[in-house]
Amino acid sequence: MNIDQKISNELKILALEAINNAGSGHSGSVLSAGDILYTLYTKHLLTDEKGEAIDRDRFVLSNGHACAGLYAILAGLNYFDIKELNNFRKFGGLLTGHPEIEIPGVDASTGPLGQGVGNAVGMAIAESILNARFSLSHYTYCMVGDGCLEEGVGLEALSIAGLYKLNKFILLYDKNDVTLDGKLAKSNTDDMAMKFRSMNFNVCECDGHNIDEIDSAIERAKQEENRPSVIIFHTIIGKDTSLAGSNLSHGKVFDTDEIAQLKQKLNVTSPFLDLPESTKRRLNKIKQEISKKYQKRAKKHTEFLKKNKDLYEKYLKFINNDFSFAEKEFIENASTRQMNNKVLNEIAKEVENILVLSADLSSSTKVKIEKDSDYTVLNRLGKNIAMGIREHAMGSIANGIALHKGFNVICSTFLTFSNYLLPAIRMASIMHLPVMFAFSHSSIYDTPDGITHIPVEQLDQLRLIPDVLVCRPFNSSEIYQSYKWQFAGKQPVCLILSRSDIEYCPSNEDVKRGGYKLFVDNMTDAYIISSGSELPLAIEVMDKLENKYNLNVVSMLSMEIFELQSNKYKDSILSKPVFVIESSTAVKYLKYTDEDKIFSVKQFGSSGDEANLKKKYGFTSNVIAKKISKILDDIKEKNNKNSKIDE
């Protein structure tokens, strides 16, 4: 047995012992993919010491349940102390049950199968652009199992990789032909090699348990200049155990006796949850060699850039996201999708690293950099990237671009189609990625296309995702503020845009508070909270009741930002009767007021013109003003009665 196979076997045992110690995990894929991971990390993946440099090679484990094998090799290469494996899957431990980006050496949080494929494709797109601009060059590797390639998002993303000929993208396919419930043939008999060839991939097949073959296959894939590559590694799940080839090995926790038998079979003498000192020294030497190769590549690139001062300065601005923009107010009546188009294009004049992804709807969402070109195989500098009708992949690819760093990324579709992106938005939130998800056609009267295209519950769905900013602006100032929050780089932003025109009304300096009073607040009997396309209606209601009650309108640009304000500030609004007008289910507003004070939509929309739809749903100033007046009258009468009782 050669030294590489010996160390690879020791790492596989280490991973199985971590699973045994945790009492849960996925042993089967550790044994099917272990030799592939070992070969990649010790012979090909070039990265800096901390695994943070922008020009490092990336690796995404899309089949994240196989993480014990990844953690074992990361521990062996000293990304973290090997003792951390004692706390694998345990409360408070560093090493979670699926990879998370907080773990040193992990480039993407993965778990939902197929999401990581999209992330890796996004990273490869980012590399192709930085390569064209600054000659930055590195590889993006992604490991998948059979399950990742059954998920639609994975195939959507791979189709994009083939379309754009991302030759620095290399897919490592651990093909063991087994899923959790049984043989793969039970649910899928596709000819995967033919499918990949149809998507314009360079296809290679080899034995996934022969390190020399694995090494050679990866090297050949790296030489491909015109296509992405997939290496189909034929493997055996649970290899060398009594459950080899069986789906029962997938989530199996092998007991100490079974691991001892496997150790004897593989001639492994490692201490429990540890590696031999000789192996540690060998892996440390390998890591130093990797670091030297990376530093040589990085030095060559830096020397190239420094020969052109302007290019080098621009490169530093990109990788540090060191851009800013001035604010220009647009005083006009317009839909916020049109207003956003103007704001975005103004920002793009100053912020050069913006990328805009569209799921074939940029002509409708208006989310496009008008004076810039499209990203293509022949034009990597284009800032508008067509995703086709692939919303789910678009979201995961946008996340990958953000993970790579160097860009401000925006993607767009209709609000009702946000359902297709929810898994990607959730992952963006988990990873704190500053991706902007722009959604147009935000109201029940924004489209005549019928129930399938009319959003009702989507705003609440988005607001329920933790750490996501949902911004529903009504003018250019609020749109600019939404971009400021995105560019702050802390979390995803969902920008909700209208198709219907909105009558102009100015904001004030409190816009940064998320929710704020639009008008001077002297004596106010009640507040009407609204946002986006319903804000003019709220103002109409206020005007209709001005002779009877003093109302004020609160623009709730972002409920999440409003919640961050002091209790004193929030109480200045919420201590009075609060009404809400929003063309959605508006359930999140129940924390601020009672259900009878919320004018919302509790059923699916209908086709029709704006005037008739507003009438159908009671979204007219006459109807709402009458109801608010009745409620305030009742409150006034009740207060008067209580006052008399006190007397």
C-alpha positions in Angstrom: 0.0 0.0 0.0 1.4 3.4 -1.0 1.7 6.3 1.4 -1.2 8.2 -0.1 -3.7 5.3 0.3 -2.5 4.7 3.8 -3.2 8.3 4.8 -6.5 8.4 3.0 -7.6 5.3 4.9 -6.5 6.9 8.2 -8.6 9.9 7.4 -11.6 7.8 6.5 -11.3 6.0 9.9 -11.0 9.3 11.7 -14.2 10.5 10.1 -16.0 7.3 11.0 -14.8 7.6 14.6 -16.1 11.2 14.8 -19.5 9.9 13.6 -19.3 7.1 16.2 -18.5 9.5 18.9 -21.3 11.8 17.9 -23.8 9.0 17.7 -25.1 10.3 14.3 -23.8 11.1 10.8 -23.3 9.7 7.3 -20.7 7.0 7.1 -21.5 5.7 3.7 -20.3 8.7 1.7 -17.2 9.0 3.9 -16.1 5.7 2.5 -17.2 6.3 -1.1 -15.7 9.8 -1.4 -12.8 9.7 0.9 -10.1 9.0 -1.7 -11.5 11.7 -4.0 -11.3 14.3 -1.2 -7.8 13.2 -0.2 -6.5 13.5 -3.7 -8.1 16.9 -4.3 -6.8 18.5 -1.1 -3.3 17.1 -1.2 -2.5 17.3 -4.9 -4.7 20.0 -6.5 -6.5 22.5 -4.3 -4.3 25.6 -4.0 -5.2 28.0 -1.2 -3.6 30.3 1.3 -2.8 29.4 4.9 -6.2 30.6 6.3 -8.3 29.7 3.3 -9.5 33.3 2.9 -7.7 34.9 -0.1 -9.9 35.9 -3.0 -7.6 34.2 -5.5 -7.6 30.8 -3.8 -9.1 27.7 -5.3 -12.6 27.0 -3.9 -14.2 23.7 -2.9 -18.0 23.3 -2.3 -19.3 20.1 -0.8 -22.8 20.2 -2.2 -23.7 16.8 -0.7 -23.1 18.3 2.7 -24.0 15.2 4.6 -20.6 13.9 3.7 -19.0 16.5 5.8 -17.3 14.2 8.3 -14.8 13.2 5.6 -14.2 16.8 4.8 -13.7 17.7 8.4 -11.2 14.9 8.8 -9.0 16.1 6.0 -9.3 19.8 7.1 -8.2 18.7 10.6 -5.4 16.7 9.2 -4.2 19.8 7.3 -4.5 21.8 10.5 -7.3 24.2 9.5 -8.4 23.6 13.0 -7.3 21.4 16.0 -8.0 17.8 15.4 -9.5 17.7 18.9 -12.5 19.5 17.5 -13.7 16.2 16.0 -14.5 15.2 19.6 -17.4 17.7 19.4 -18.6 16.9 15.9 -22.4 17.4 15.8 -22.4 18.3 19.5 -23.9 21.5 21.1 -21.4 24.3 21.1 -19.0 22.4 18.9 -17.3 24.0 15.9 -18.1 21.1 13.5 -21.8 21.1 12.7 -23.8 18.3 11.1 -23.5 19.9 7.6 -20.7 22.4 6.5 -21.1 26.0 7.6 -18.9 28.9 6.4 -17.9 29.8 9.9 -15.8 26.6 9.9 -12.2 27.3 8.7 -11.7 25.8 5.3 -15.4 25.7 4.4 -16.3 27.9 1.4 -20.1 27.5 1.5 -22.8 26.4 4.0 -24.4 23.4 2.4 -27.1 20.8 3.2 -30.1 21.2 1.0 -29.0 19.1 -2.0 -28.1 21.0 -5.1 -27.8 24.4 -3.5 -24.0 24.0 -3.3 -23.9 23.3 -7.1 -25.4 26.7 -7.7 -23.0 28.3 -5.3 -20.0 26.8 -7.0 -21.3 27.9 -10.5 -21.7 31.4 -9.1 -18.1 31.3 -7.8 -16.9 30.1 -11.2 -18.8 33.0 -12.9 -17.1 35.5 -10.5 -13.7 34.0 -11.3 -14.4 34.3 -15.1 -15.1 38.0 -14.7 -12.2 38.7 -12.5 -10.0 36.7 -14.8 -11.1 38.8 -17.8 -10.7 42.1 -15.8 -7.6 41.4 -13.8 -6.1 38.0 -15.0 -7.1 36.5 -11.7 -7.3 32.7 -12.2 -8.3 29.9 -9.9 -10.4 26.7 -10.0 -13.8 26.0 -8.4 -14.3 22.4 -7.4 -17.7 21.0 -6.4 -18.4 17.6 -5.1 -21.9 16.1 -5.6 -23.6 12.7 -5.1 -26.4 11.2 -7.0 -29.0 13.1 -4.9 -27.6 16.6 -5.9 -28.2 15.7 -9.5 -31.8 14.7 -9.0 -32.6 18.1 -7.5 -33.7 20.6 -10.2 -31.6 23.4 -8.8 -28.4 21.5 -9.4 -29.3 20.7 -13.0 -30.4 24.3 -13.6 -27.1 25.6 -12.4 -25.1 23.0 -14.4 -26.9 24.0 -17.5 -25.7 27.6 -16.9 -22.2 26.4 -16.4 -22.2 24.7 -19.7 -23.9 27.6 -21.4 -21.2 30.0 -20.3 -18.4 27.5 -20.8 -17.0 27.9 -17.3 -13.8 25.9 -17.9 -12.4 26.6 -14.4 -15.4 24.8 -12.9 -14.8 21.1 -12.1 -17.6 18.9 -10.8 -16.5 15.8 -8.8 -19.3 13.3 -9.0 -19.3 10.6 -6.3 -21.4 8.1 -8.3 -22.2 5.3 -5.9 -25.7 4.7 -7.4 -27.3 4.6 -4.0 -29.7 7.0 -2.3 -31.1 6.9 1.3 -34.1 4.7 0.3 -32.4 2.2 -2.0 -30.6 1.8 -5.3 -30.5 4.9 -7.5 -32.3 3.0 -10.2 -35.4 3.0 -8.0 -35.8 6.7 -8.8 -33.5 7.6 -11.7 -32.2 5.7 -14.7 -30.8 8.8 -16.7 -27.6 8.4 -18.6 -25.7 11.0 -16.7 -22.6 11.0 -18.9 -24.9 11.7 -21.9 -26.8 14.4 -19.9 -23.6 16.2 -19.1 -22.4 16.0 -22.7 -25.7 17.6 -23.8 -25.0 20.4 -21.3 -21.6 21.1 -23.0 -19.5 19.4 -20.3 -16.1 17.7 -20.7 -16.9 14.3 -19.3 -14.4 11.9 -17.7 -15.1 8.7 -15.9 -12.8 6.7 -13.6 -12.4 4.5 -10.5 -13.1 6.7 -7.5 -11.1 4.5 -5.2 -7.8 4.6 -7.2 -5.9 7.7 -6.1 -3.6 7.6 -9.2 -6.6 7.6 -11.5 -8.3 10.3 -9.5 -5.2 12.5 -9.6 -4.9 12.0 -13.4 -8.5 12.7 -14.0 -8.5 16.0 -12.1 -5.3 17.1 -13.8 -6.9 16.5 -17.2 -10.0 18.4 -16.2 -7.8 21.4 -15.2 -6.3 21.4 -18.7 -9.8 21.8 -20.4 -10.0 25.3 -21.9 -13.4 25.5 -23.5 -15.9 23.7 -21.2 -16.6 22.9 -17.6 -15.6 19.4 -16.6 -17.3 16.6 -14.7 -15.4 13.6 -13.4 -17.8 10.7 -12.8 -16.1 8.7 -10.1 -17.5 5.2 -9.9 -17.5 4.4 -6.2 -19.0 2.0 -3.6 -21.0 3.4 -0.7 -19.8 2.0 2.6 -16.8 0.4 0.9 -14.9 -2.3 2.8 -17.7 -2.7 5.4 -20.3 -5.4 5.7 -22.8 -2.9 4.2 -20.7 -2.0 1.2 -23.0 -1.1 -1.7 -26.1 -0.9 0.5 -28.3 2.1 1.2 -28.2 1.0 4.8 -24.6 2.4 5.0 -25.8 5.9 4.1 -26.6 7.1 7.6 -25.0 4.2 9.5 -23.1 4.8 12.7 -20.6 2.0 12.8 -19.9 0.8 16.3 -16.4 0.4 17.8 -16.2 -3.3 16.9 -17.1 -2.6 13.3 -14.6 0.2 13.1 -11.9 -2.0 14.6 -12.6 -4.7 12.0 -12.3 -2.0 9.3 -9.1 -0.7 10.8 -7.6 -4.2 10.7 -8.8 -4.7 7.1 -7.2 -1.3 6.0 -4.1 -1.8 8.1 -4.8 1.4 10.1 -3.3 1.7 13.6 -4.4 5.3 14.5 -5.4 6.2 18.1 -9.2 6.8 18.5 -10.2 10.2 17.0 -6.6 11.0 16.2 -3.9 10.4 13.5 -0.4 8.9 13.9 2.3 11.5 14.4 4.0 10.5 11.2 0.8 11.2 9.3 0.4 14.6 10.9 4.0 15.5 9.9 3.3 14.3 6.4 0.1 16.3 6.1 1.8 19.4 7.5 4.5 19.1 4.9 1.8 18.7 2.2 0.1 21.8 3.5 3.3 23.8 3.3 3.9 22.6 -0.2 0.3 23.7 -1.2 0.9 27.0 0.4 4.2 27.5 -1.5 2.4 26.7 -4.8 -0.4 29.1 -4.0 2.0 31.8 -3.0 4.0 31.4 -6.2 0.7 31.8 -8.2 -0.4 34.7 -6.1 3.0 36.5 -6.4 3.0 36.1 -10.2 -0.5 37.7 -10.3 0.4 40.5 -8.0 3.5 41.3 -10.0 1.4 41.4 -13.1 -1.1 43.8 -11.6 1.6 46.1 -10.1 3.0 46.8 -13.6 -0.2 48.7 -14.2 -1.0 51.0 -11.3 -4.5 51.9 -12.4 -5.4 48.3 -12.9 -4.0 47.3 -9.5 -6.0 50.1 -7.8 -9.1 49.0 -9.5 -8.5 45.4 -8.5 -8.2 46.4 -4.9 -11.4 48.3 -5.1 -13.2 45.3 -6.5 -11.9 42.7 -4.0 -12.5 45.1 -1.0 -15.8 46.3 -2.4 -14.5 49.8 -1.9 -17.1 51.7 -3.8 -19.6 54.4 -2.8 -22.4 56.3 -4.5 -24.1 59.6 -4.3 -27.9 59.9 -3.9 -30.0 61.6 -6.6 -33.7 62.2 -5.9 -36.2 61.6 -8.7 -39.3 63.8 -8.1 -41.9 62.2 -10.3 -44.9 59.9 -10.4 -43.7 56.5 -11.5 -43.8 52.8 -10.5 -41.0 51.8 -8.2 -39.7 49.3 -10.8 -39.1 52.2 -13.1 -37.7 54.3 -10.3 -35.4 51.5 -9.3 -34.2 51.3 -12.9 -33.1 54.9 -12.7 -31.5 54.5 -9.2 -29.7 51.3 -10.1 -28.3 52.9 -13.3 -27.1 55.9 -11.4 -25.4 53.8 -8.8 -23.8 51.6 -11.5 -22.1 54.7 -12.8 -20.0 54.8 -9.6 -20.1 51.3 -8.3 -18.4 49.3 -11.0 -18.7 45.8 -9.5 -22.4 45.4 -9.7 -23.7 42.3 -11.4 -27.4 41.8 -12.3 -28.9 38.4 -12.8 -32.3 38.0 -14.4 -34.6 35.0 -14.9 -35.7 36.1 -18.3 -37.7 39.0 -16.9 -35.5 42.1 -17.0 -37.8 43.8 -19.5 -40.6 43.5 -17.0 -38.8 44.0 -13.7 -36.6 46.8 -15.1 -33.7 45.4 -13.1 -31.0 45.9 -15.7 -27.9 48.1 -16.2 -29.1 49.7 -19.4 -25.9 51.1 -20.8 -23.9 48.0 -20.1 -23.6 44.8 -22.1 -24.6 41.2 -21.5 -22.2 38.7 -19.9 -21.4 36.1 -22.5 -18.7 33.6 -23.4 -17.1 36.2 -25.6 -17.7 39.1 -23.2 -17.0 38.3 -19.6 -17.1 42.0 -18.7 -20.9 42.3 -19.3 -22.8 43.1 -16.1 -26.2 41.7 -17.1 -26.2 37.9 -16.7 -29.1 36.0 -18.3 -30.2 33.1 -16.2 -33.1 32.0 -18.4 -36.2 30.6 -16.7 -34.2 29.2 -13.8 -35.2 31.2 -10.7 -34.0 28.6 -8.2 -30.6 28.4 -9.8 -30.4 32.1 -10.1 -30.7 32.5 -6.4 -28.1 29.9 -5.5 -25.7 31.3 -8.2 -26.2 34.8 -6.8 -25.2 33.4 -3.4 -22.1 31.9 -4.9 -21.0 35.2 -6.5 -21.5 36.8 -3.1 -19.5 34.0 -1.4 -16.7 34.5 -3.8 -16.6 38.2 -3.0 -15.6 41.1 -5.3 -19.1 41.9 -6.4 -22.4 43.4 -5.4 -24.9 41.0 -6.9 -28.6 41.6 -7.6 -31.1 39.1 -9.1 -34.7 39.7 -10.1 -38.1 38.2 -11.0 -41.8 38.7 -10.1 -42.7 38.7 -6.4 -45.1 35.8 -6.8 -42.1 33.7 -8.1 -40.1 34.4 -5.0 -41.4 31.0 -3.9 -38.9 29.5 -6.4 -36.1 31.3 -4.6 -37.0 30.7 -1.0 -34.4 28.0 -0.4 -31.7 30.2 -1.8 -32.9 33.3 0.2 -32.9 31.2 3.3 -29.3 30.0 2.6 -28.3 33.7 1.9 -29.7 34.6 5.3 -27.9 31.7 7.1 -24.6 32.8 5.5 -25.2 36.5 5.9 -24.7 37.2 2.2 -25.5 40.8 1.0 -27.4 39.6 -2.1 -30.3 41.8 -3.3 -33.3 39.8 -4.4 -35.5 42.3 -6.4 -39.1 41.4 -6.9 -41.5 43.4 -9.0 -45.3 43.3 -9.5 -45.8 43.5 -5.8 -49.6 44.2 -5.4 -52.8 42.4 -6.1 -53.6 45.0 -8.8 -50.1 45.0 -10.4 -50.8 42.5 -13.1 -53.8 41.3 -15.1 -52.2 37.8 -15.5 -54.4 36.1 -13.0 -54.1 34.2 -9.8 -50.8 32.5 -10.6 -49.0 35.8 -11.0 -50.6 37.8 -8.3 -48.7 37.9 -4.9 -50.7 37.6 -1.7 -48.8 35.6 0.9 -45.2 36.3 -0.4 -44.4 39.3 1.7 -45.2 37.5 4.9 -43.2 34.5 3.6 -40.1 36.7 3.1 -40.6 38.6 6.4 -40.7 35.3 8.3 -37.1 34.4 7.2 -34.8 35.5 10.0 -32.1 38.1 9.2 -33.6 39.1 5.8 -34.4 42.8 5.1 -37.6 43.1 3.2 -37.8 46.6 1.7 -40.9 47.9 0.1 -40.0 51.5 -1.1 -42.4 54.1 -2.5 -39.9 56.7 -3.9 -36.3 57.0 -5.0 -35.0 58.0 -1.5 -36.3 54.7 0.0 -34.8 52.7 -2.9 -31.4 54.3 -2.3 -31.7 53.5 1.4 -32.4 49.9 0.5 -29.2 49.7 -1.6 -27.2 51.3 1.3 -28.4 48.4 3.5 -27.4 45.9 0.9 -24.0 47.4 0.3 -23.3 47.4 4.1 -22.7 43.7 3.5 -24.4 42.1 6.4 -27.5 40.3 5.1 -29.7 39.7 2.1 -32.2 42.4 1.0 -35.5 41.7 -0.7 -36.5 44.8 -2.7 -40.2 44.8 -3.4 -41.2 46.9 -6.5 -44.5 48.0 -8.0 -45.7 47.9 -11.5 -48.3 50.5 -10.8 -47.4 54.2 -10.7 -47.1 55.8 -7.3 -47.8 59.5 -6.7 -44.6 61.2 -5.5 -44.2 62.1 -1.8 -40.9 63.1 -0.2 -39.1 61.1 2.5 -37.2 62.6 5.4 -34.0 61.8 7.3 -35.8 59.2 9.4 -36.0 56.9 6.3 -32.9 55.1 7.7 -35.1 54.0 10.7 -37.1 51.6 8.5 -40.5 53.0 9.6 -41.1 56.7 9.9 -43.7 59.4 9.9 -44.2 61.1 6.6 -45.6 64.4 8.0 -45.0 66.8 10.8 -46.3 65.2 14.0 -48.0 67.8 16.2 -51.2 66.3 17.4 -52.0 62.8 16.1 -55.0 60.7 16.9 -53.8 57.6 15.0 -51.3 56.3 12.5 -51.7 54.5 9.2 -48.8 52.2 8.4 -48.3 51.4 4.8 -45.6 50.9 2.2 -44.9 50.8 -1.5 -47.9 51.1 -3.8 -50.4 51.4 -1.0 -48.8 54.5 0.5 -50.7 57.0 -1.7 -53.9 55.3 -0.6 -53.0 55.8 3.0 -52.4 59.5 2.3 -55.8 59.8 0.6 -57.5 58.2 3.7 -55.6 60.7 5.9 -56.8 63.6 3.8 -60.4 62.4 3.8 -60.5 62.3 7.6 -58.6 65.5 8.2 -61.7 67.4 9.4 -62.6 64.8 11.9 -59.3 63.2 13.1 -55.6 64.0 13.0 -54.0 61.1 11.3 -50.4 60.6 10.1 -48.9 58.1 7.7 -46.0 55.9 8.5 -44.0 54.5 5.7 -42.8 51.0 6.7 -39.9 50.7 4.3 -38.5 47.8 6.3 -40.1 46.2 9.3 -36.8 44.5 10.2 -34.9 47.8 10.4 -37.8 49.4 12.3 -37.6 46.6 14.9 -34.0 47.6 15.5 -34.9 51.1 16.7 -35.2 52.1 20.4 -38.4 51.4 22.2 -38.9 55.1 22.7 -38.8 55.7 18.9 -41.2 52.7 18.2 -43.5 53.8 21.0 -43.8 57.3 19.5 -45.8 55.5 16.7 -47.2 52.4 18.3 -48.6 54.1 21.5 -51.5 55.5 19.4 -54.1 53.5 17.5 -52.4 51.9 14.5 -54.0 51.0 11.2 -52.3 49.1 8.4 -53.0 49.1 4.7 -51.1 46.5 2.6 -52.2 44.3 -0.3 -50.9 41.1 1.2 -51.9 38.8 4.0 -50.0 41.2 6.3 -49.9 38.8 9.2 -46.6 40.2 10.6 -48.4 43.5 11.4 -50.5 41.7 14.1 -47.6 42.5 16.5 -48.4 46.2 16.1 -52.2 46.3 16.0 -55.4 44.3 16.1 -56.7 42.4 13.1 -59.7 44.6 12.6 -57.4 47.6 12.0 -55.4 45.8 9.3 -56.7 46.3 5.7 -55.2 43.3 3.9 -55.9 40.5 1.4 -56.9 37.1 2.7 -57.6 35.4 -0.6 -55.9 34.9 -4.0 -56.1 37.7 -6.5 -58.1 38.1 -9.6 -57.5 39.4 -13.1 -58.6 42.8 -14.0 -57.8 46.5 -14.1 -56.4 48.4 -11.1 -59.6 50.4 -10.4 -61.9 47.5 -10.3 -59.5 45.3 -8.3 -59.1 48.0 -5.7 -62.9 48.3 -5.5 -63.3 44.5 -5.2 -60.8 44.3 -2.3 -62.0 47.4 -0.5 -58.7 49.2 -1.3 -60.4 52.6 -1.9 -60.1 55.7 0.3 -63.8 55.9 0.8 -64.2 52.4 2.1 -61.1 52.5 4.4 -61.8 56.0 5.7 -65.3 55.0 6.7 -64.0 51.9 8.6 -61.2 53.8 10.3 -63.7 56.6 11.3 -66.0 54.0 12.8 -63.2 52.4 14.8 -61.9 55.7 16.1 -65.5 56.8 17.0 -65.9 53.6 19.0 -62.6 54.2 20.8 -63.5 57.8 21.5 -66.9 56.7 22.9 -65.3 54.0 25.0 -62.8 56.5 26.4 -65.5 59.0 27.2 -67.5 56.3 29.1 -64.4 55.3 31.1 -63.7 59.0 31.9 -67.2 59.4 33.3 -66.9 56.3 35.4 -63.6 57.6 36.8 -65.3 60.9 37.7 
